[in-house]
Amino acid sequence: MKKLWILPSLIVLISGCATVGDFASRNVTNREDKRLLAVTNHPEWPDPIKKAITEGTIIVGMTQEQTITSIAKPYKINKTVGAWGVHEQWLYYGDLYVYFENGALTSYQVERA
């Protein structure tokens, strides 16, 4: 009978001890938590990029990885390859179009009715 108290005590002890490392290693499902985790894991990203990701927005100069982290994967990508390099148009539901030149976000367009 004395051993039965060990398991509940251990669970209480473990659940009360969360660190940044615990946060980084757990299965993060919340979109906002994923953005904060990405910003934490990439201190080398410029502050304006980190701010945009934290807010769930995009800015010119982001990489494709940063864009996906901030607002999600597009439902469709149109890709053009030419002598100048690679141009991509990413399409999102809600009439958002994001444009990349050689992997860097160069512009975006939002259609308004």
trRosetta pair geometry for C-beta under 8 A, 3 or more apart (Angstrom, degrees):
i j d omega theta_ij theta_ji phi_ij phi_ji
1 4 5.8 -39 -166 7 46 118
2 5 6.9 -49 -175 20 45 106
3 6 5.5 -35 -169 7 57 122
4 7 6.9 -50 -168 24 42 104
4 8 7.8 25 150 1 67 104
5 8 6.3 -62 -156 46 45 103
5 9 5.8 42 153 -21 76 116
6 9 5.9 -67 -148 42 26 111
6 10 6.0 28 157 -23 66 111
7 10 5.7 -55 -144 34 28 112
7 11 6.5 28 158 -19 63 104
8 11 5.7 -54 -148 34 33 112
8 12 6.5 32 156 -16 66 105
9 12 5.9 -55 -150 38 32 110
9 13 6.2 33 153 -20 65 110
10 13 5.6 -55 -145 38 30 114
10 14 6.2 26 158 -16 66 108
11 14 6.0 -57 -143 39 28 106
11 15 6.1 22 162 -16 64 112
12 15 6.1 -59 -140 39 25 106
12 16 6.4 17 164 -14 61 115
13 16 6.4 -71 -153 37 22 105
13 17 6.8 5 159 -12 60 118
14 17 6.3 -76 -152 37 29 104
17 22 7.6 144 118 -46 69 155
18 22 4.8 -126 -150 77 64 145
18 23 6.7 73 175 -52 104 84
19 22 4.9 108 49 2 65 99
19 23 7.3 -122 101 -3 41 86
20 23 5.5 -51 -152 34 36 115
20 24 6.4 34 151 -18 67 106
20 40 7.2 -156 -165 -176 114 144
21 24 5.7 -55 -146 37 33 111
21 25 6.2 18 159 -11 66 112
22 25 6.1 -67 -145 43 28 102
22 26 6.2 31 160 -31 67 107
23 26 6.3 -53 -144 22 26 109
23 28 7.7 47 177 -77 70 117
23 33 8.0 -135 -171 -165 102 108
23 37 7.0 -156 141 -100 98 100
24 37 6.3 144 -112 -147 65 105
24 40 7.2 -126 -86 104 106 131
24 41 7.0 126 -131 -74 117 106
28 33 4.6 -146 -164 119 114 118
28 34 5.3 155 121 -77 122 70
28 37 5.6 -157 -5 -25 173 153
29 33 7.5 38 57 57 37 130
29 34 7.9 -35 174 -48 7 108
30 33 4.0 78 73 8 102 111
30 34 6.8 -170 90 -13 52 82
31 34 5.7 -53 -151 32 32 114
31 35 6.7 31 152 -18 64 102
31 56 7.5 52 137 -105 116 123
31 72 7.9 -37 -135 -68 124 100
32 35 5.8 -52 -152 34 34 110
32 36 6.4 31 152 -15 66 106
32 56 7.4 -58 -99 -56 74 119
33 36 5.7 -56 -146 40 33 109
33 37 6.1 36 154 -22 66 107
34 37 5.7 -53 -145 36 29 113
34 38 6.4 32 154 -21 63 104
34 69 7.2 -150 135 -155 98 76
35 38 5.8 -54 -150 33 31 111
35 39 6.5 29 154 -17 65 105
35 53 5.2 -180 -164 157 101 85
35 54 5.9 151 138 -107 118 34
35 56 6.4 -92 -72 -75 164 74
35 69 6.1 123 -114 158 68 87
35 70 6.5 73 -121 -110 116 47
36 39 5.8 -54 -149 37 33 111
36 40 6.3 35 152 -20 65 108
36 54 6.5 63 -89 -120 69 84
37 40 5.6 -56 -149 37 31 113
37 41 6.2 23 156 -14 66 111
38 41 5.8 -62 -144 42 29 107
38 42 6.1 -5 164 8 66 115
38 53 6.4 -106 89 167 120 143
38 69 4.6 165 178 -159 176 138
39 42 6.4 -76 -139 53 25 90
39 45 7.0 -97 -133 56 63 138
39 50 4.6 100 -140 -149 110 94
39 53 5.5 168 -69 91 105 128
39 54 5.8 11 -47 -65 159 92
40 43 7.8 -4 -172 -60 31 79
42 45 4.5 49 129 -17 112 111
42 50 7.6 -168 89 -92 97 100
45 49 4.7 -111 171 88 106 126
45 50 5.2 131 101 -58 115 90
45 53 7.7 10 138 1 158 142
45 66 7.0 138 -132 -102 134 126
46 49 4.8 89 63 8 82 106
46 50 7.1 -154 95 -6 40 89
46 61 7.9 -25 44 130 141 134
47 50 5.6 -56 -142 39 34 111
47 51 6.1 37 158 -22 68 105
48 51 5.6 -51 -145 35 32 114
48 52 6.4 33 155 -19 64 105
48 59 6.2 -75 147 74 107 165
48 61 7.9 47 93 71 121 137
49 52 5.8 -55 -150 36 30 110
49 53 6.4 29 153 -17 65 107
49 59 6.9 -131 -99 55 57 117
49 61 7.0 -108 -78 104 106 104
49 62 5.9 142 -131 -99 103 82
49 66 5.8 -45 -173 -157 116 151
50 53 5.8 -55 -147 38 31 111
50 54 6.2 34 154 -21 65 107
51 54 5.7 -55 -148 36 29 113
51 55 6.4 17 156 -9 64 111
52 55 5.9 -66 -148 45 29 104
52 57 4.9 -96 -159 79 81 85
52 58 6.2 81 168 -122 130 15
52 59 4.7 -127 -81 -7 158 108
52 62 7.1 -108 90 -71 145 127
52 70 6.1 -10 129 -124 88 146
53 56 7.5 37 -176 -72 31 31
53 66 6.2 -95 -76 -166 120 87
53 69 5.7 -1 -141 111 119 110
53 70 4.4 -108 -117 -88 64 96
56 70 5.9 150 -141 -178 35 73
56 71 6.3 104 -177 -88 71 67
57 70 6.5 -58 66 174 23 127
57 71 7.3 39 -130 -65 17 110
58 62 5.8 -97 -156 14 85 151
58 67 5.6 32 -117 -124 122 85
58 70 5.7 143 -78 98 72 145
58 71 5.9 -50 -44 -15 107 132
58 98 6.6 -35 130 -116 171 127
58 105 6.4 -133 176 -167 116 165
58 108 6.2 90 93 -31 131 159
59 62 6.0 116 64 -32 64 105
59 105 7.4 119 97 94 37 137
60 105 5.7 -147 -133 111 40 93
60 106 6.3 31 -143 -154 98 23
60 107 6.7 8 -100 -81 109 42
60 108 7.9 -147 -72 -2 75 92
61 104 6.4 -23 -141 -172 33 106
61 105 6.3 -32 35 64 21 91
62 66 4.1 -132 -165 90 100 124
62 67 5.0 123 121 -58 131 82
62 70 7.2 -58 -146 3 157 141
62 104 7.4 146 77 -158 35 60
62 105 4.4 19 56 15 83 132
63 66 4.7 98 50 7 76 101
63 67 7.0 -136 95 -6 42 87
63 103 6.1 -6 -146 158 80 93
63 104 6.5 -46 -100 -103 53 57
63 105 7.4 -115 -60 -11 7 90
64 67 5.6 -53 -148 35 33 114
64 68 6.4 33 155 -17 66 104
64 88 7.9 23 -95 68 124 150
64 100 6.2 11 -75 -105 96 158
64 103 5.7 -83 -14 -153 107 71
64 105 7.7 149 -74 -51 50 86
65 68 6.0 -56 -149 37 29 108
65 69 6.3 30 153 -19 64 109
66 69 5.5 -54 -147 37 32 115
66 70 6.2 26 156 -18 66 110
66 105 8.0 -98 75 -9 108 125
67 70 5.8 -61 -146 39 28 108
67 71 6.4 -36 178 35 66 99
67 90 7.5 132 136 43 145 165
67 98 6.3 137 -162 165 144 158
67 105 5.9 133 -68 -63 128 130
68 71 7.5 -87 -131 59 19 62
68 72 6.5 -18 -157 167 58 14
68 73 5.3 21 -134 -77 105 63
71 92 7.1 -30 138 -110 124 156
71 96 7.9 -94 160 117 151 160
72 92 7.5 112 76 -127 102 117
74 77 5.8 116 76 -65 131 78
74 90 3.8 -158 -49 -175 155 97
74 91 5.5 107 -177 59 120 44
74 92 5.3 -95 -124 -70 79 71
74 98 7.1 -141 -74 38 128 113
75 91 6.1 -63 60 98 83 89
75 92 6.6 119 6 -123 89 35
75 93 6.0 64 -14 -36 138 87
76 90 7.6 154 86 -158 52 47
76 91 4.3 -4 63 51 97 118
77 88 5.7 -18 -169 -165 102 111
77 89 7.2 151 -159 77 51 50
77 90 5.5 -18 -105 -104 79 68
77 91 7.4 -157 -76 16 32 79
78 88 6.9 150 80 -158 51 56
78 89 4.3 -5 58 56 104 103
78 91 7.3 61 -8 -23 97 108
79 86 6.6 -20 -165 -167 97 99
79 87 7.4 149 -159 83 48 52
79 88 5.1 -15 -104 -104 72 84
79 89 8.0 -151 -68 26 34 66
80 86 7.3 150 81 -159 51 51
80 87 4.4 -12 63 63 103 101
80 88 7.5 -171 24 -76 68 38
80 89 8.0 43 -4 -7 102 95
81 85 7.7 -87 -144 144 61 29
81 86 5.4 -18 -104 -104 74 75
81 87 7.8 -167 -75 26 29 69
82 85 7.1 0 65 45 72 32
82 87 7.2 9 15 2 107 107
84 87 7.7 31 87 -40 113 104
84 101 7.9 -49 135 -156 111 109
85 101 6.4 78 86 -179 130 78
85 102 4.3 -33 164 -69 147 104
86 100 7.8 -6 113 111 90 99
86 101 7.5 147 83 -160 55 41
86 102 5.7 114 48 -89 82 50
86 103 7.4 51 74 -34 117 69
87 99 7.2 -14 -170 -167 90 93
87 100 7.1 160 -156 85 43 59
87 101 5.8 -12 -104 -104 73 67
88 99 7.2 161 85 -153 54 47
88 100 4.4 0 55 54 100 106
89 97 6.0 -17 -170 -168 98 102
89 98 7.4 145 -161 74 47 45
89 99 5.7 -15 -103 -100 68 75
90 97 7.1 149 75 -160 53 48
90 98 4.3 -17 58 61 108 98
90 99 7.7 -157 18 -70 76 28
90 100 7.1 52 -17 -9 106 107
91 96 7.7 139 -161 83 42 59
91 97 6.1 -14 -102 -106 63 73
92 95 7.8 -31 83 57 76 12
92 96 4.0 -13 60 66 118 104
92 97 7.5 -155 22 -71 81 31
92 98 7.0 52 -15 -8 113 105
93 96 7.9 11 72 26 27 92
95 110 6.4 87 111 -165 89 56
95 111 3.6 -86 168 48 131 106
95 112 7.8 176 103 -57 142 31
96 108 6.8 -4 -174 -178 88 113
96 109 7.4 157 -157 83 45 52
96 110 5.5 -13 -105 -104 72 77
96 111 7.9 -132 -67 15 32 76
97 108 6.4 166 89 -159 56 63
97 109 4.4 -4 58 56 106 98
97 110 7.8 -164 25 -73 70 33
97 111 7.7 64 -7 -26 103 94
98 105 6.3 -45 -178 -131 104 106
98 108 4.6 -15 -109 -108 64 102
99 105 7.2 105 78 -154 50 60
99 106 5.4 -60 106 61 97 92
99 107 4.7 4 51 62 121 81
99 108 6.5 -167 15 -80 77 47
99 109 7.7 50 -19 -6 108 95
100 103 6.0 3 175 -126 124 8
100 104 6.2 147 -154 67 81 29
100 105 5.6 -47 -95 -89 77 45
100 106 6.5 132 -129 4 25 89
101 104 6.0 -28 65 61 71 86
101 106 4.8 40 3 -33 105 140
105 108 7.1 -8 -173 -45 111 102
